[in-house]
Amino acid sequence: MWIAAIQKAWPHDWQAILTANNVHPPFALRVNQQRKTRAAYLLELKEKGIEAESMPETASGIILASPINVEALPGFANGDVSVQDGAAQLAAEILNVKKGMRVLDACAAPGGKLTHILEIAPALTVIAIEKEATRMASIQENLSRLQLKAECHCEDAMDIEKWWDGQLFDRILIDAPCSASGVIRRHPDIKLLREPEDISMLAHEQLSLLQALWPLLKPGGLLVYATCSIFPEENTETLRLFLENNSDAVEEKIQASWGMSCEIGRQILPGMHQMDGFYYARLKKS
């Protein structure tokens, strides 16, 4: 079922996807540019004898030649650097946050994208929502290590009345629950756990999440939709349905060198640019 679904979605790329899914992922880092530049951190790694290179598709990404214990990374405990795949690092960049904005991270665990948003523009009001209490702990750990602050709520993002104070947002990030079909190399058991009906169920949930949170965005504001899926049903098809049903939503094209342009949004396939498989689309409220 899994291979057939990938073949259907990507008839020209399915073999490369399957190959990438069986390769050990690279060890990628994100430099906290509130503390130092990527060039300065690369120099620190070199002085420690740690071989690394920058990720040109990102503003602060680094890939190590070999994985190491995070405690051996210079400045890790102090928040100089975080472990995060290059594709995941693109979310905060696409969101285009500015000082003073009010931002919603609707599915915030484990906190990598959330903390990156705060690193890019610390003077933000950021609301982070996560419905699983066990995963909320990872958000708090990341915020604490990086000495960053966000208003965190352990709630279902769609139960808006339980956490929303009525103020609209300048930016919304929906890192939607998905099949995780783009990160199989990190979680190979996904191939065994997924059922054929999961994709349509997830697509329904993703569309519901978009519909529920769209009214919370200011006119002129941006919403970034992200998944770590490679299936169009969860990505372009979900966005197409949403745009058809919301006349005040327009796609703001992502101009980038990474991934490939789709009918709506951009897709990174597993292994492209040494990244995980990710999908991104950016919508503007007219």
N, C-alpha and C positions, 0 to 999 in steps of 0.2 A: 504493500500500500504506500509506504513512505517514498520509495524510489519512484513508483509510478506517478505520485503527486508532484515530485520534483521534475520528472521528465515532462509532465504536462505543462508545468509553470515555466520551465526554462529548457525548451527543446534543444537549444544550441549550446547550453552551458551546464547541463545536468551532470555530465561526467566530471567536469572540473569542480563542481560543487561537492560531489561525493568524495572526490580525492581530498579536497580541502577539509571536509568534515572528519577525515581520518588522520589529519596531521596535528601534531601538538601545537597549540597556539603560542604565539610569541609572548614574551613578558613585557608588557607595555606600561609606561608610567606617564603621569601628568604632572608637570612642574607647576607649583603654586607661584604664579607670577606676581602675586602680592609680596612675595618674599625674595624671589630672585629670578633672573632670566633663564631661559632654557640653555643658552650658551654657557652661562656661569655654572649651571648644574652639570652640564656635560663635562666641563673642565674638572669639577669635583670628582665625578665618576672616574675620569681618566687618571687623576692623581691617586685614586684608590685602587687602580688596576682593574676597573670594571669597564669592559668594552660595551659601547653603546652608540646609537646613532639617532638623529632626530627624525620625526615623522613629518614630512613636508606637507601633508594634507591637513595637519592640525597646527594650532598656534603654540601649543606647549607640550606636545607628545614626544616621547622617547621610547625606543625599543632597545632592550638589553640583548646582547649576543647570547647570553645564557641566563636562565632563571636563578635568582638568589633569594635568601631569606630576607624579608622586608626589613628586619632589624639591622641588616648589614648595609642598608641604603643610607647614604649620608643625609642627615636631617629628617629622616622619616618620622621619628617620634615628635619632632618639633613642628611638623606640618609643611615641610619644604616640598614634599612630593607625595603623590598618591598612586596606587596601582589602579589603572583603568585602561580598558581597550581603546584603541584609537577611534573606532567608530562611535563608541559611547561618548567620547570627548567632543564630538561634533554638535551634540544637542545644545549645549550652552552657547556655542558660537553662533548657531543658526538662530537662536532665540533673540539675539541682538539686544541685550539688556543695557539700560543706561541708569546712571545715578538717580536715585529718588523714585524709581519705578516700584510699582506694586506687582508682585509676581506670585503665581500659583504653580507649585509642582504637585500634580494631582496623584501621582503614583510614585512616591519618592524613594522607597527603599531600593538598594541599601544606602543611598545617599551620595553616590558618586556625581551624578548630574547636578544634584542640589548644591553640593559644596563647590562644584566648578562654577555654577552661576554666581555664587557669593564671592568667589575668587576674582571673577571678571569685574564685578561691580559691587564692592562690599556695602555701599550705602543704599541698600534695597530693603524693602519690606517683603519678606518671602514667607509664604504660607506653604507648609509641607504636609501632605496628607498621605497616610499609610494605614490600611485597615488591619494589618496583622501585627499584633503586639510584639511578637518575637522579632519581626523584621524592623520594627520601630527602634529597637535597641541598637541596631547597626547604624541607623541614621544618627542617633545621639552620640555614638562612639566616634563617628567620622567628624561630626560638628565639633566635638570636644577636642579631638587631636589637632584639627586645623584651626581651632580657636575662632569659630564662626558661629553665628546665631541665626536661627530661623524659628518661626512659630509653628510648632509641630502638633498635629492632631491625629490621634489613632481612631480613625473613622473610615467608613466607606465614602469615597469621594462623591458618589451619587446621592448620599444622604445629606444634601446641601444644608438643610436647616439645622443640622447638628453641629456644623463648624463654621459656616459662612456668616460674616458680620454685616453683609449687605453692601460692602464697598466693592466696586468693579475693579478688575485687574487690567494692567497694561500688557501683561504677558502671561500666557498659560502654556505649560508644558504637560502634555499627556504622553507619558511613556507607557503605552497601553499593555495590559496583560495579553500575552500572545502565545503562539505555538512554540516559540524559542527555536524555530527551525534554522535560524542563522547562527546559533551558538552551540551546535551539536558537538563541535570539537572540544568544547569545555564541559558538556553534559551529555555524553554518549547515550545515557539511558533514555533520553528523550525519544529515540527511535523505537524503543520498546514500550514506552508508556503512552504514547499518543494513539488515539483511536480516530478512524476516518471522520466521525461526526464532530470531533473536537474543533476543526477549523471553522465550520459554519457557526458553532456555538460561540466561539471566541469572536468571530466577526460581528455577531449580533451584540455581544457585550461591548465591543469597541465602538460600534455605532451609537449605542446607548450612552456611553461615557461622553462621546463628542456632543451628542444632543443635550445632555444634562449640563455640561460645563460651558457650552458656547454662550448662553445668556449672561454669564459672569464676566465676559470680556468687554472692555470699553470699545466704543466705536473708534476705529483707527488702530486698535490693538492687534497683536499678533498671537496666534496659537500655533505651537509646533506639535505635530503628531509624530510619534516615533514607535517603532516596534523592532524587536530583534528577530523578525520573521522574513522569509523570502517568498511567502505565498501571496499572490495578488489579492486573494479573497480578504486578507487581513489588512491590505495596504491600499493599492490604487482603487480597488472595487469598493472598499469601505468609504474612502474619501469621495469617490464619484457619487455614491448614494447620498452622502452627507451634503455635498454641494448642490445636488439636485433638489434637496428638501430645505435648503437655507439660502434664500436669495441675497442675504446680507453677507454671505461668506464668499470670498474670492481667493483663489490660489495666488500667493506671492512666490514666484519661481525662485528656487535656490540656485544661485549662480555659483558653481563650484567645479573643481578639477577632479573631485573624487566620485566614485560610483558611476552610475549611468542614469540618464534622464528617462523618466517614465511619463506616461500620459498625465499623471499627477505625481509630483514629488520625485525623489531620487532613491535608487536602490544600490546598496553595496552588497555584493555577493560574498559568501565566505571565502576568505583568502585574498580578496582584492586589497591592494595596498597593505598587506599583512594585517588586515582587520577582520573582525567578526562580520557576519551578515546583518545588515541593519537597513531599515527604511525610514525616510524622513519626508514629511510634507509640511509646508508652512502656509497658514491661512490668515488672511487679513479681514477684519470686520469693516465693511463699508459704511 
